[in-house]
Amino acid sequence: MENKGKILVLDDEQIVLESVSRILEEENYDVKTSRSGENAVNMLKQGGFDVLITDLKMPGMDGLQAMEALAEVDPDLSMIMVTAYSTVDSAVKAMKLGAVDYIRKPFTPDQLIEMVNKVMNDRKNRFEKRYREDTFEELKKAISSTLNLKEVLDLIVQGVVKILKVKGATLSLMDKTREKLRIFAHHGLSSNYVDKGPLDSSKSLGEMVLNGKHVWIRDAVTDPRVQYPQEAMREGIASILSVPLIVRNKVIGAVRVYTSEPREFSEEEIKFIYSFAEQVALSIENARSYEDVKDEYEALRDDLWEFMDKQGWL
């Protein structure tokens, strides 16, 4: 089984270190131990850890002092305070130093495992959120550097796939009749799948997006809302998420995300995608405005050159 994470356990009692190590190693965690805060700091400097589990009362550098020193070495280190001396003051200090939770000795193996699993999951979500936000900022800078509509659309679908770590993405815009969603950009999908046909906005999936609501399809092959289930199966698509692109309360299109494995999107991910879609819609409108102005200018320029040529001025 894959290693679930690296944990540093700090306690001055050898029996506690051995007990915690045994429990967590059986859960496939990589566990290292230390009986002093000073040694724990040196260990952290030599190799990164995901989680620190530390006792509060120890000779020399106590748990709070160790947490403070370790946080300076690695500000992203997740921490759990374990102690038999449960006081509100110590708990508050521990939380300020980054402790995820505060539990008392004695604890059961199940309590310890549940705590560590929760901390590891929260840590993963925190890093994924940071990754999305950092990648989103990079994407916004790239988009703002161009007003070419095609380049903007291509950057958007590439960014969606990278940020959400999915199989592929498409960006569709409404036609003038608002009856069809036409794909203008795609990434991670085959041309055969992309060219399978237009998306009918009168169908249930398109209709919900047209009404400004996101749509999540867990199984793209069996869900009746999907227009092209056989094509989705051949493409290796499991789940689909469609989010509307809205400008001034008007739906102009949709971003559609495709996964190769069944996937549910968290509430935080949905909120992020909506925020992303809002920025995308504004970028498209800005690029469209530029394209319209450029087209008008080029048409006027051509007319002017034709007129001057006819008058013999050229």
C-alpha positions in Angstrom: 0.0 0.0 0.0 1.1 3.6 -0.6 2.6 5.4 2.3 0.0 7.8 3.7 2.3 10.4 5.1 5.3 11.1 7.3 4.8 11.7 11.0 7.1 13.0 13.8 6.2 11.9 17.3 7.7 13.9 20.2 7.4 12.6 23.8 9.8 12.0 26.6 8.3 8.6 27.5 9.6 5.8 25.4 6.6 3.6 25.9 4.4 6.3 24.4 6.6 6.6 21.4 6.6 2.9 20.8 2.8 2.7 21.2 2.0 5.6 18.9 4.5 4.3 16.3 3.0 0.8 16.3 -0.5 2.1 15.9 0.3 4.5 13.1 2.7 2.2 11.2 -0.1 -0.4 11.1 -2.1 2.3 9.2 0.8 2.7 6.8 2.2 5.9 8.1 5.9 6.5 8.1 6.7 7.3 11.7 9.8 8.8 13.3 10.2 9.5 17.0 12.1 11.9 19.3 12.4 12.2 23.1 13.5 15.9 23.1 12.3 19.1 21.3 15.9 20.0 20.4 16.4 16.7 18.6 13.0 17.0 16.9 14.0 20.4 15.4 17.2 18.8 14.0 15.2 15.9 12.5 12.8 18.3 10.9 15.7 20.3 9.3 17.1 17.1 7.8 13.8 15.7 6.4 10.3 17.1 5.9 7.4 15.8 7.9 3.6 16.2 7.3 2.4 16.0 10.9 3.9 16.6 14.4 2.4 14.8 17.4 3.8 16.3 20.5 3.4 15.9 24.3 2.9 19.2 26.3 4.9 18.5 29.4 8.5 17.5 28.8 11.9 18.3 30.5 13.9 20.9 28.8 12.1 22.3 25.7 8.4 21.6 26.4 5.7 20.9 23.8 4.7 24.5 23.2 8.3 25.7 22.8 9.0 22.8 20.5 6.0 23.7 18.4 7.1 27.3 18.1 10.7 26.2 17.1 9.4 23.6 14.6 6.9 26.1 13.0 9.8 28.4 12.3 11.6 25.6 10.4 8.4 24.5 8.5 5.4 26.9 8.7 3.3 24.3 6.9 3.9 21.5 9.4 0.5 20.3 10.8 0.6 19.8 14.6 -1.4 17.8 17.2 -1.0 18.4 20.9 -1.3 15.4 23.2 -1.2 15.9 27.0 -2.5 14.7 30.4 -2.5 18.3 31.5 -5.5 19.6 29.7 -5.9 23.4 30.3 -7.7 26.0 28.3 -4.7 28.3 28.3 -2.4 25.7 26.9 -4.9 24.7 24.3 -5.3 28.3 23.1 -1.5 28.7 22.9 -1.2 25.4 21.0 -3.9 26.4 18.5 -2.1 29.7 17.9 1.1 27.8 17.1 -0.7 25.7 14.6 -2.0 22.7 16.5 -4.9 21.1 14.7 -6.4 19.6 17.8 -5.8 19.0 21.5 -6.4 15.5 22.9 -5.7 14.0 26.4 -3.9 11.0 27.5 -4.8 8.2 27.7 -6.3 7.9 24.2 -7.5 4.8 22.3 -5.9 3.6 19.0 -9.1 4.5 17.2 -9.1 8.1 18.6 -5.4 8.6 17.5 -6.0 7.1 14.0 -9.2 9.2 13.5 -7.3 12.4 14.5 -4.3 11.7 12.3 -6.5 10.9 9.3 -8.5 14.1 9.7 -5.3 16.2 10.1 -3.8 14.6 7.0 -7.0 15.2 5.0 -7.2 18.8 6.1 -3.5 19.2 5.1 -4.2 17.8 1.7 -7.2 20.1 1.2 -5.1 23.1 2.3 -2.3 22.4 -0.2 -4.8 21.7 -3.0 -6.5 25.0 -2.3 -3.2 26.8 -2.4 -2.3 25.0 -5.6 -5.6 26.1 -7.2 -5.3 29.7 -6.1 -1.6 30.0 -7.2 -2.3 28.4 -10.6 -5.4 30.6 -11.1 -3.3 33.7 -10.5 -0.8 32.5 -13.1 -3.7 31.9 -15.5 -5.2 35.3 -14.9 -1.8 37.0 -15.7 -1.5 34.9 -18.9 -5.0 35.8 -20.0 -4.6 39.5 -19.2 -1.5 39.6 -21.4 -3.5 38.9 -24.6 -6.8 40.1 -26.1 -6.9 37.6 -28.8 -10.1 35.7 -28.3 -8.8 32.3 -29.5 -5.7 32.6 -27.3 -7.9 33.5 -24.3 -10.2 30.5 -24.8 -7.3 28.1 -25.3 -5.6 29.4 -22.1 -8.8 28.9 -20.1 -9.4 25.2 -21.0 -5.7 24.4 -20.4 -5.9 26.2 -17.1 -9.1 24.3 -16.0 -7.5 20.9 -16.7 -4.3 21.9 -14.8 -6.1 23.5 -11.8 -8.7 20.8 -11.3 -6.4 17.9 -12.3 -9.0 16.4 -14.6 -9.0 14.5 -17.9 -10.2 17.3 -20.1 -12.3 20.5 -20.5 -14.3 22.3 -23.1 -15.5 25.8 -23.4 -18.8 26.4 -25.3 -20.5 29.6 -26.2 -24.1 30.1 -27.1 -25.1 30.8 -30.7 -27.3 33.8 -31.6 -30.5 31.8 -31.3 -29.4 30.5 -27.9 -30.5 27.0 -29.0 -27.0 25.5 -29.4 -23.8 25.4 -27.3 -20.9 25.3 -29.7 -17.4 24.2 -28.5 -14.8 26.9 -29.2 -11.9 25.5 -27.2 -10.9 22.2 -25.7 -8.0 20.4 -24.0 -7.3 16.8 -23.1 -10.0 15.4 -25.4 -9.8 13.8 -28.8 -11.1 15.6 -31.9 -13.5 12.7 -32.6 -15.2 13.4 -29.2 -15.2 17.2 -29.5 -16.7 17.0 -33.1 -19.4 14.5 -32.1 -22.1 17.2 -32.5 -23.5 20.4 -31.0 -25.0 20.5 -27.5 -28.7 21.2 -27.6 -29.6 23.8 -24.9 -33.2 22.5 -24.9 -32.0 19.2 -23.4 -32.1 18.9 -19.7 -28.3 19.3 -19.2 -28.1 22.3 -21.4 -31.3 23.8 -20.0 -30.0 23.8 -16.4 -26.8 25.5 -17.5 -28.8 28.0 -19.5 -30.7 28.8 -16.3 -27.4 29.6 -14.6 -27.1 26.4 -12.6 -24.2 24.0 -12.5 -24.8 20.3 -13.5 -22.8 17.3 -12.2 -23.1 14.0 -13.9 -21.5 11.1 -11.9 -21.9 8.5 -14.7 -21.8 10.0 -18.2 -22.6 6.6 -19.8 -25.9 5.9 -18.0 -27.2 9.3 -17.1 -30.1 10.2 -19.4 -29.2 13.9 -19.4 -26.0 13.2 -21.4 -26.6 13.6 -25.2 -23.7 11.4 -26.4 -23.3 8.6 -23.9 -21.7 6.1 -26.3 -19.1 8.7 -27.4 -18.4 9.4 -23.7 -17.8 5.7 -23.1 -15.4 5.5 -26.1 -13.6 8.6 -24.9 -13.1 7.1 -21.4 -15.2 9.8 -19.7 -16.7 8.9 -16.3 -18.0 12.1 -14.8 -19.0 15.6 -16.2 -19.4 18.9 -14.5 -20.8 21.9 -16.4 -20.7 25.4 -15.0 -22.4 28.4 -16.7 -20.5 31.4 -17.9 -22.5 34.5 -16.8 -21.9 38.1 -17.7 -24.3 40.8 -16.4 -26.8 38.1 -15.4 -26.8 36.6 -18.9 -25.5 33.1 -19.7 -23.0 33.3 -22.6 -21.8 29.7 -22.5 -20.4 27.0 -20.3 -17.2 25.4 -19.1 -17.4 21.6 -19.0 -15.0 19.4 -17.0 -14.5 15.7 -17.8 -12.9 13.1 -15.5 -11.6 9.7 -16.3 -12.7 8.3 -12.9 -16.1 8.9 -11.1 -15.5 12.0 -9.1 -17.5 14.2 -6.8 -16.6 17.8 -6.4 -16.6 19.3 -3.0 -18.5 22.4 -2.0 -15.3 24.4 -1.9 -14.3 23.2 -5.4 -17.8 24.2 -6.7 -17.4 27.7 -5.2 -13.9 28.0 -6.7 -15.1 26.9 -10.2 -18.0 29.5 -10.0 -15.4 32.2 -9.1 -13.2 30.9 -11.9 -16.1 30.9 -14.4 -17.0 34.5 -13.4 -13.4 35.6 -14.3 -13.5 33.5 -17.4 -16.7 35.1 -18.6 -15.4 38.6 -18.1 -12.2 37.7 -19.9 -14.2 36.4 -22.9 -16.3 39.5 -23.0 -13.2 41.8 -22.9 -11.6 39.8 -25.7 -14.9 39.8 -27.7 -15.1 43.6 -27.3 -11.5 44.0 -28.5 -12.2 41.6 -31.5 -15.4 43.6 -32.4 -13.5 46.9 -32.2 -10.6 45.4 -34.3 -13.0 44.1 -36.9 -14.8 47.4 -37.2 -11.5 49.2 -37.5 -10.3 46.8 -40.2 -13.5 47.1 -42.1 -13.4 50.9 -42.0 -9.7 50.8 -43.0 -10.5 48.6 -46.0 -13.4 50.8 -47.1 -11.2 53.9 -46.8 -8.4 52.3 -48.8 -10.9 51.2 -51.5 -12.4 54.7 -51.7 -9.0 56.4 -51.9 -8.0 53.9 -54.6 -11.1 54.6 -56.7 -10.5 58.3 -56.4 -7.0 57.8 -57.7 -5.4 59.1 -54.6 -3.2 56.0 -54.2 
